[in-house]
Amino acid sequence: MAKELEDKGFRVPAVAAGPRTGMKLAGLIALGDPPRKDSAALVSELNGLGIRTVMVTGDAPATAAIVATAAGLDGAICPPGPIPDDVHPRQFAVFAGVLPEDKYKLVKAFQKGGQTVGMCGDGANDAPALRQAQMGIAVSTATDVAKSAAGMVLTEPGLAGIVAAVKEGRTTFQRILSYTLNSITKKTVQVLFLAIGLLMTGHAILTPLLMVLIMITGDFLGMSLTTDNVRPSAAPNAWQIGNLTIAGVIMGIGELLFCTAILVFGVYRMGFTVGALQTLAFVVIVFGNQATTYTNRERRHLWSSRHGIWLLLSSVADLLIASTVAVGGVATTPLPAWVVGGTLVAAAAFAIMLDFVKVPVFRRLSII
């Protein structure tokens, strides 16, 4: 009878009555604890995000299998007994008949295999595993002990908060990735372009004031990237500093070629004075930074997503500052308006060309 109830998904305690030395079975209690209606959809969404979900329970294997099926967990059930040290989350979908200390051991085993583990629990006996996991998650109805051990506490019933947290974390990661990539690109350009300008003209290609203005305009763009519209990563992220540096240097070399071409135009075609060349160098760096910012912010083609409003406003502010300084000759030698406008058009064309180089480079370096 107990097995029949367990096969239907019930938890079955047995009740005995009588004197201590002569207790007899009085009956069975069938406890139903069905999963929430949204569990299967949430598990499916987590799987779509590249996250493997397994169920760990102290219930009998038959009961656990019924609940797992209802929650959309398809896979083998781990045989009863000690948790193997080399167990992998892809091997089993359900770990049943698990003792409280086994939950901690299971987290350790997954981590030993190189997995990043999130553990969701609600009871005091889940606390060690919640503490051990890289991200312990306590549900809204969890005990105080479980909430204290967890790194994140859900405030609403259900597990929707986990999906939201994953997406928010990946959105933040993508913004940090864009900021880092942008910084590498710009540092590459500015250092090398100053050297090339010195060799071509025999003079410092930027004045201290123009350097300050470049840093200010660059900071506008950098800060706006922290609020930009980005797509959450489709799969778990990991920092690949080597690949990120290579990508940033490639993008920086592309911008360097653009800036150098404009400077060559000013030196050999227009015959600008040193003062005018310094202004031209300032303008082309600001405009070139705008171009690479828009290519770096999107892993696909730059027109694949809508930019954030703060990024747009920062771009407009940067362009107005640079154009006003250059055309108006504010503390520098003025340039003809058509030269500034032509440089802006050239920067837009350069952004499109660089974008077609970026997509295969990012794909090759797994920057997604």
LINWO-V587211 format. One record per residue. N is the residue number from 1. RES is the residue in one letter. OMEGA is omega in degrees with one decimal (NA if undefined). BURIAL is + if it has 9 or more other C-alpha atoms within 8 Angstrom, else -. Layout:
n | res | omega | burial
N | RES | OMEGA | BURIAL
N | RES | OMEGA | BURIAL
This chain:
n | res | omega | burial
1 | M | 178.8 | -
2 | A | 180.0 | -
3 | K | 178.8 | -
4 | E | 178.3 | -
5 | L | 179.1 | +
6 | E | 179.3 | +
7 | D | 176.5 | +
8 | K | 176.9 | -
9 | G | 179.4 | +
10 | F | 166.9 | +
11 | R | -170.7 | +
12 | V | 167.9 | +
13 | P | 175.4 | -
14 | A | -178.7 | +
15 | V | 177.4 | +
16 | A | -179.5 | +
17 | A | 178.3 | -
18 | G | 179.5 | -
19 | P | -174.3 | -
20 | R | -176.4 | -
21 | T | -178.4 | -
22 | G | -179.1 | -
23 | M | -179.9 | +
24 | K | 179.4 | -
25 | L | -179.8 | -
26 | A | -179.6 | -
27 | G | 179.3 | -
28 | L | 176.3 | +
29 | I | 178.7 | +
30 | A | -178.9 | +
31 | L | 178.6 | -
32 | G | 178.1 | -
33 | D | -174.7 | -
34 | P | 176.8 | -
35 | P | 177.2 | -
36 | R | -177.4 | -
37 | K | -178.1 | -
38 | D | -175.5 | -
39 | S | -177.4 | +
40 | A | 180.0 | +
41 | A | -179.5 | -
42 | L | 176.9 | +
43 | V | 178.5 | +
44 | S | 179.9 | +
45 | E | 176.8 | +
46 | L | 176.7 | +
47 | N | 177.5 | +
48 | G | 177.3 | -
49 | L | 178.1 | +
50 | G | -178.0 | +
51 | I | 177.9 | +
52 | R | -179.1 | -
53 | T | 175.6 | +
54 | V | 179.4 | +
55 | M | 179.3 | +
56 | V | -173.8 | +
57 | T | 174.5 | +
58 | G | -179.7 | +
59 | D | 175.8 | +
60 | A | -177.9 | +
61 | P | -179.2 | +
62 | A | 178.6 | +
63 | T | -178.6 | +
64 | A | -178.8 | +
65 | A | 179.4 | +
66 | I | -178.8 | +
67 | V | -178.9 | +
68 | A | 178.8 | +
69 | T | 178.6 | +
70 | A | -179.1 | +
71 | A | 177.2 | +
72 | G | 178.8 | +
73 | L | -179.5 | +
74 | D | 179.4 | -
75 | G | -176.7 | -
76 | A | 175.3 | -
77 | I | -179.2 | +
78 | C | 179.0 | +
79 | P | 178.4 | -
80 | P | 179.6 | -
81 | G | -179.3 | -
82 | P | 177.7 | -
83 | I | 178.4 | -
84 | P | -179.0 | -
85 | D | -176.1 | -
86 | D | -177.7 | -
87 | V | 179.8 | +
88 | H | -177.7 | +
89 | P | 178.5 | +
90 | R | -177.0 | -
91 | Q | -174.0 | -
92 | F | 174.5 | +
93 | A | -175.6 | +
94 | V | 171.2 | +
95 | F | -174.7 | +
96 | A | -179.6 | +
97 | G | -174.4 | +
98 | V | 175.3 | +
99 | L | -178.7 | -
100 | P | -179.2 | +
101 | E | 178.6 | -
102 | D | 177.4 | +
103 | K | 177.1 | +
104 | Y | 179.9 | +
105 | K | 179.9 | +
106 | L | 176.7 | +
107 | V | 179.2 | +
108 | K | -179.1 | +
109 | A | 177.6 | +
110 | F | -179.9 | +
111 | Q | 178.1 | +
112 | K | 177.7 | -
113 | G | 177.0 | +
114 | G | -178.9 | -
115 | Q | 168.3 | -
116 | T | -166.7 | -
117 | V | 167.6 | +
118 | G | -177.4 | +
119 | M | 179.1 | +
120 | C | -178.5 | +
121 | G | -177.6 | +
122 | D | -173.4 | +
123 | G | 177.7 | +
124 | A | -179.3 | +
125 | N | 176.2 | -
126 | D | -171.9 | +
127 | A | 179.8 | +
128 | P | 179.5 | +
129 | A | 177.6 | +
130 | L | 179.9 | +
131 | R | -176.4 | +
132 | Q | -177.1 | +
133 | A | 176.5 | +
134 | Q | 175.4 | -
135 | M | 174.1 | +
136 | G | -175.9 | +
137 | I | 177.2 | +
138 | A | 179.4 | +
139 | V | -173.3 | +
140 | S | -178.0 | +
141 | T | -176.4 | -
142 | A | 176.1 | +
143 | T | 179.5 | +
144 | D | 179.4 | -
145 | V | 179.3 | +
146 | A | 179.9 | +
147 | K | 179.5 | +
148 | S | -178.1 | -
149 | A | -174.3 | +
150 | A | 174.3 | +
151 | G | 179.4 | +
152 | M | 179.5 | +
153 | V | 177.3 | +
154 | L | -176.9 | +
155 | T | 179.2 | -
156 | E | 179.4 | -
157 | P | 179.1 | -
158 | G | -174.6 | +
159 | L | -179.0 | +
160 | A | 179.8 | -
161 | G | 179.0 | +
162 | I | 178.8 | -
163 | V | 179.7 | +
164 | A | -179.5 | -
165 | A | 178.5 | -
166 | V | -178.8 | -
167 | K | 179.4 | +
168 | E | 178.4 | +
169 | G | -179.9 | -
170 | R | 174.2 | +
171 | T | 178.2 | +
172 | T | 179.1 | -
173 | F | -178.8 | +
174 | Q | 177.7 | +
175 | R | 177.2 | +
176 | I | 178.5 | +
177 | L | 178.9 | -
178 | S | -179.4 | +
179 | Y | -178.9 | +
180 | T | 179.5 | -
181 | L | 178.7 | +
182 | N | -179.2 | +
183 | S | 179.4 | -
184 | I | -179.6 | +
185 | T | -174.5 | +
186 | K | 177.9 | +
187 | K | 178.1 | +
188 | T | -177.5 | +
189 | V | -170.5 | +
190 | Q | -179.4 | +
191 | V | -176.2 | -
192 | L | -178.7 | +
193 | F | 176.1 | +
194 | L | 179.2 | +
195 | A | 179.5 | -
196 | I | 178.8 | +
197 | G | 178.5 | +
198 | L | 179.9 | +
199 | L | -176.9 | -
200 | M | -173.0 | -
201 | T | -175.7 | +
202 | G | 179.9 | -
203 | H | 172.9 | -
204 | A | -172.8 | +
205 | I | 177.3 | +
206 | L | 173.0 | +
207 | T | 177.8 | -
208 | P | 179.7 | -
209 | L | -179.8 | -
210 | L | 176.0 | +
211 | M | 178.7 | +
212 | V | 179.4 | -
213 | L | 177.3 | -
214 | I | 178.8 | +
215 | M | -179.5 | -
216 | I | -179.6 | -
217 | T | 177.1 | +
218 | G | 178.5 | +
219 | D | 175.8 | -
220 | F | -178.8 | +
221 | L | -179.1 | +
222 | G | 179.7 | +
223 | M | -178.5 | -
224 | S | 179.0 | +
225 | L | -179.5 | +
226 | T | 178.1 | +
227 | T | -174.5 | +
228 | D | 174.4 | +
229 | N | 178.7 | -
230 | V | 175.1 | +
231 | R | 174.2 | -
232 | P | 179.4 | +
233 | S | -179.4 | +
234 | A | -178.0 | -
235 | A | 178.4 | -
236 | P | -176.9 | +
237 | N | 171.5 | -
238 | A | 179.0 | -
239 | W | 175.3 | -
240 | Q | -171.2 | -
241 | I | 179.9 | -
242 | G | 179.5 | -
243 | N | 179.7 | +
244 | L | 178.6 | +
245 | T | 178.8 | +
246 | I | 179.8 | -
247 | A | 179.8 | +
248 | G | 179.2 | +
249 | V | 178.3 | +
250 | I | 178.1 | +
251 | M | 178.9 | +
252 | G | 177.9 | +
253 | I | 176.2 | +
254 | G | 177.8 | +
255 | E | 179.0 | +
256 | L | 178.1 | +
257 | L | 178.3 | -
258 | F | -178.5 | +
259 | C | -179.4 | +
260 | T | 179.4 | +
261 | A | 178.8 | -
262 | I | 178.9 | +
263 | L | 176.7 | +
264 | V | 177.1 | +
265 | F | -179.1 | +
266 | G | -177.2 | +
267 | V | -169.6 | +
268 | Y | -179.3 | -
269 | R | -176.8 | -
270 | M | -179.8 | -
271 | G | -178.5 | -
272 | F | 172.5 | +
273 | T | 179.7 | -
274 | V | 179.7 | +
275 | G | 179.0 | +
276 | A | 178.0 | +
277 | L | 176.7 | +
278 | Q | 176.6 | +
279 | T | 179.2 | +
280 | L | 178.5 | +
281 | A | 177.4 | +
282 | F | -177.8 | +
283 | V | -174.7 | +
284 | V | 176.4 | +
285 | I | 179.4 | +
286 | V | -178.9 | +
287 | F | 178.2 | +
288 | G | 176.3 | +
289 | N | 176.1 | +
290 | Q | -177.4 | +
291 | A | -177.4 | +
292 | T | 175.6 | +
293 | T | -178.5 | +
294 | Y | 176.0 | +
295 | T | -177.5 | +
296 | N | -173.5 | +
297 | R | -176.7 | +
298 | E | -178.2 | +
299 | R | 174.6 | +
300 | R | 177.9 | -
301 | H | -170.3 | +
302 | L | 179.2 | +
303 | W | -175.9 | -
304 | S | -179.2 | -
305 | S | -179.7 | -
306 | R | -179.6 | -
307 | H | 178.6 | -
308 | G | -177.9 | +
309 | I | -179.2 | -
310 | W | 175.7 | +
311 | L | 178.7 | +
312 | L | -180.0 | +
313 | L | 178.7 | -
314 | S | 178.4 | +
315 | S | 179.3 | +
316 | V | 179.5 | -
317 | A | 179.7 | -
318 | D | -178.6 | +
319 | L | 178.4 | +
320 | L | 179.6 | -
321 | I | -177.8 | -
322 | A | -178.3 | +
323 | S | 179.9 | +
324 | T | 179.1 | +
325 | V | -174.5 | +
326 | A | -177.3 | +
327 | V | -178.7 | +
328 | G | 180.0 | +
329 | G | -179.8 | +
330 | V | 179.8 | +
331 | A | 178.7 | -
332 | T | 179.5 | +
333 | T | -177.4 | +
334 | P | 175.2 | +
335 | L | 174.5 | +
336 | P | -177.5 | -
337 | A | -178.3 | -
338 | W | 177.5 | -
339 | V | 178.6 | -
340 | V | 178.9 | +
341 | G | 178.5 | -
342 | G | 177.3 | -
343 | T | 178.3 | +
344 | L | 178.1 | +
345 | V | 179.0 | -
346 | A | 178.9 | -
347 | A | 177.8 | +
348 | A | 178.2 | +
349 | A | 178.2 | -
350 | F | -180.0 | +
351 | A | -179.8 | +
352 | I | 179.8 | -
353 | M | 179.9 | -
354 | L | -179.0 | +
355 | D | 179.3 | +
356 | F | 173.0 | +
357 | V | -175.1 | -
358 | K | -172.8 | +
359 | V | 178.1 | +
360 | P | 178.5 | -
361 | V | 179.0 | +
362 | F | -180.0 | +
363 | R | -179.6 | +
364 | R | -176.7 | -
365 | L | 178.7 | +
366 | S | 174.1 | -
367 | I | -173.3 | +
368 | I | NA | -
